[in-house]
Amino acid sequence: MGIGTKAKRPGVRRPLAETYSGPSYCRDLGKLVHKDTVVDRENNDYLEHIEDPETGRILHHCHEPLSMHVGHGSAKGND
């Protein structure tokens, strides 16, 4: 089980910032990997880092403005 946080402000629907650090299942490898995610809406920042805890190999690293992080997850189109 990982640790996640959300920073909220009264009257604002979406959290200003969210973090998650912990295990996540990787379908491609068929095992648990370590995932760190930071979504900072206030500063328009997105960070995702995924690595294999057994080998230390970086499987995915993405650090970009949140406004550029489109077409992922539920934002994918049905084309």
PyRosetta script that sets phi, psi and omega in degrees:
from pyrosetta import init, pose_from_sequence

init()
pose = pose_from_sequence("MGIGTKAKRPGVRRPLAETYSGPSYCRDLGKLVHKDTVVDRENNDYLEHIEDPETGRILHHCHEPLSMHVGHGSAKGND")
pose.set_psi(1, 136.0)
pose.set_omega(1, -178.7)
pose.set_phi(2, -99.0)
pose.set_psi(2, -176.4)
pose.set_omega(2, -179.6)
pose.set_phi(3, -118.5)
pose.set_psi(3, 129.9)
pose.set_omega(3, 178.1)
pose.set_phi(4, -129.1)
pose.set_psi(4, 149.4)
pose.set_omega(4, 177.7)
pose.set_phi(5, -134.4)
pose.set_psi(5, 155.8)
pose.set_omega(5, 173.9)
pose.set_phi(6, -137.9)
pose.set_psi(6, 133.7)
pose.set_omega(6, 176.1)
pose.set_phi(7, -105.7)
pose.set_psi(7, 115.0)
pose.set_omega(7, -177.2)
pose.set_phi(8, -115.3)
pose.set_psi(8, 159.2)
pose.set_omega(8, 176.6)
pose.set_phi(9, -130.8)
pose.set_psi(9, 137.3)
pose.set_omega(9, -179.4)
pose.set_phi(10, -56.0)
pose.set_psi(10, 135.2)
pose.set_omega(10, 177.9)
pose.set_phi(11, 86.1)
pose.set_psi(11, -5.3)
pose.set_omega(11, 178.5)
pose.set_phi(12, -109.5)
pose.set_psi(12, 123.6)
pose.set_omega(12, -173.6)
pose.set_phi(13, -65.4)
pose.set_psi(13, -52.2)
pose.set_omega(13, -176.7)
pose.set_phi(14, -87.8)
pose.set_psi(14, 146.6)
pose.set_omega(14, 176.2)
pose.set_phi(15, -62.2)
pose.set_psi(15, 145.1)
pose.set_omega(15, 177.4)
pose.set_phi(16, -70.3)
pose.set_psi(16, -32.6)
pose.set_omega(16, 179.2)
pose.set_phi(17, -149.0)
pose.set_psi(17, 147.4)
pose.set_omega(17, 176.5)
pose.set_phi(18, -138.0)
pose.set_psi(18, 143.2)
pose.set_omega(18, 174.8)
pose.set_phi(19, -134.8)
pose.set_psi(19, 153.6)
pose.set_omega(19, 173.0)
pose.set_phi(20, -147.6)
pose.set_psi(20, 136.4)
pose.set_omega(20, 175.6)
pose.set_phi(21, -142.6)
pose.set_psi(21, 121.1)
pose.set_omega(21, 179.0)
pose.set_phi(22, 159.2)
pose.set_psi(22, -167.2)
pose.set_omega(22, -176.9)
pose.set_phi(23, -74.3)
pose.set_psi(23, 148.7)
pose.set_omega(23, 175.8)
pose.set_phi(24, -146.5)
pose.set_psi(24, 140.9)
pose.set_omega(24, -178.0)
pose.set_phi(25, -79.8)
pose.set_psi(25, 130.2)
pose.set_omega(25, 177.5)
pose.set_phi(26, -103.8)
pose.set_psi(26, 113.6)
pose.set_omega(26, -178.6)
pose.set_phi(27, -65.7)
pose.set_psi(27, -38.3)
pose.set_omega(27, -178.7)
pose.set_phi(28, -61.6)
pose.set_psi(28, -40.6)
pose.set_omega(28, -178.8)
pose.set_phi(29, -91.8)
pose.set_psi(29, -19.9)
pose.set_omega(29, -179.0)
pose.set_phi(30, 70.9)
pose.set_psi(30, 31.7)
pose.set_omega(30, 180.0)
pose.set_phi(31, -155.1)
pose.set_psi(31, 172.9)
pose.set_omega(31, 178.1)
pose.set_phi(32, -78.3)
pose.set_psi(32, 139.2)
pose.set_omega(32, 174.8)
pose.set_phi(33, -125.3)
pose.set_psi(33, 170.2)
pose.set_omega(33, 178.1)
pose.set_phi(34, -98.9)
pose.set_psi(34, 129.7)
pose.set_omega(34, -177.0)
pose.set_phi(35, -125.8)
pose.set_psi(35, 131.4)
pose.set_omega(35, 173.1)
pose.set_phi(36, -119.6)
pose.set_psi(36, 126.6)
pose.set_omega(36, 179.7)
pose.set_phi(37, -133.2)
pose.set_psi(37, 136.0)
pose.set_omega(37, 174.7)
pose.set_phi(38, -132.7)
pose.set_psi(38, 123.7)
pose.set_omega(38, 174.5)
pose.set_phi(39, -118.6)
pose.set_psi(39, 112.0)
pose.set_omega(39, -178.0)
pose.set_phi(40, -116.2)
pose.set_psi(40, 93.7)
pose.set_omega(40, -177.3)
pose.set_phi(41, -68.9)
pose.set_psi(41, -34.1)
pose.set_omega(41, -178.1)
pose.set_phi(42, -64.3)
pose.set_psi(42, -37.1)
pose.set_omega(42, -179.6)
pose.set_phi(43, -105.8)
pose.set_psi(43, 11.3)
pose.set_omega(43, 177.4)
pose.set_phi(44, 53.9)
pose.set_psi(44, 50.9)
pose.set_omega(44, -175.6)
pose.set_phi(45, -128.0)
pose.set_psi(45, 138.5)
pose.set_omega(45, 177.2)
pose.set_phi(46, -133.3)
pose.set_psi(46, 130.2)
pose.set_omega(46, 177.7)
pose.set_phi(47, -135.8)
pose.set_psi(47, 131.1)
pose.set_omega(47, 174.1)
pose.set_phi(48, -139.1)
pose.set_psi(48, 128.3)
pose.set_omega(48, -178.6)
pose.set_phi(49, -134.5)
pose.set_psi(49, 123.0)
pose.set_omega(49, -178.5)
pose.set_phi(50, -127.2)
pose.set_psi(50, 130.1)
pose.set_omega(50, 177.6)
pose.set_phi(51, -141.3)
pose.set_psi(51, 157.2)
pose.set_omega(51, 177.4)
pose.set_phi(52, -80.8)
pose.set_psi(52, 117.3)
pose.set_omega(52, -177.0)
pose.set_phi(53, -68.7)
pose.set_psi(53, -21.7)
pose.set_omega(53, -179.7)
pose.set_phi(54, -76.9)
pose.set_psi(54, -39.5)
pose.set_omega(54, -175.5)
pose.set_phi(55, -107.1)
pose.set_psi(55, -18.7)
pose.set_omega(55, -176.0)
pose.set_phi(56, 79.5)
pose.set_psi(56, 3.5)
pose.set_omega(56, -179.1)
pose.set_phi(57, -70.0)
pose.set_psi(57, 132.2)
pose.set_omega(57, 176.8)
pose.set_phi(58, -78.6)
pose.set_psi(58, 119.4)
pose.set_omega(58, -179.1)
pose.set_phi(59, -90.9)
pose.set_psi(59, -31.4)
pose.set_omega(59, -178.8)
pose.set_phi(60, -159.1)
pose.set_psi(60, 137.9)
pose.set_omega(60, 174.5)
pose.set_phi(61, -143.9)
pose.set_psi(61, 124.7)
pose.set_omega(61, 180.0)
pose.set_phi(62, -138.7)
pose.set_psi(62, 122.0)
pose.set_omega(62, 175.5)
pose.set_phi(63, -135.9)
pose.set_psi(63, 111.3)
pose.set_omega(63, -174.9)
pose.set_phi(64, -153.8)
pose.set_psi(64, 167.6)
pose.set_omega(64, 173.1)
pose.set_phi(65, -61.9)
pose.set_psi(65, 139.0)
pose.set_omega(65, -179.0)
pose.set_phi(66, -59.4)
pose.set_psi(66, -34.0)
pose.set_omega(66, 179.6)
pose.set_phi(67, -64.7)
pose.set_psi(67, -20.4)
pose.set_omega(67, 178.0)
pose.set_phi(68, -91.5)
pose.set_psi(68, -10.0)
pose.set_omega(68, -176.9)
pose.set_phi(69, -89.3)
pose.set_psi(69, 80.0)
pose.set_omega(69, -177.4)
pose.set_phi(70, -123.0)
pose.set_psi(70, 159.3)
pose.set_omega(70, 178.2)
pose.set_phi(71, 77.7)
pose.set_psi(71, 27.7)
pose.set_omega(71, 179.9)
pose.set_phi(72, -122.4)
pose.set_psi(72, 149.6)
pose.set_omega(72, 175.7)
pose.set_phi(73, 58.9)
pose.set_psi(73, -131.0)
pose.set_omega(73, -177.4)
pose.set_phi(74, -73.0)
pose.set_psi(74, -8.3)
pose.set_omega(74, 178.3)
pose.set_phi(75, -83.2)
pose.set_psi(75, -4.6)
pose.set_omega(75, 179.2)
pose.set_phi(76, -66.9)
pose.set_psi(76, 142.2)
pose.set_omega(76, 176.5)
pose.set_phi(77, -79.8)
pose.set_psi(77, 166.8)
pose.set_omega(77, 178.5)
pose.set_phi(78, -102.0)
pose.set_psi(78, 37.3)
pose.set_omega(78, -177.6)
pose.set_phi(79, -71.2)
pose.dump_pdb("model.pdb")
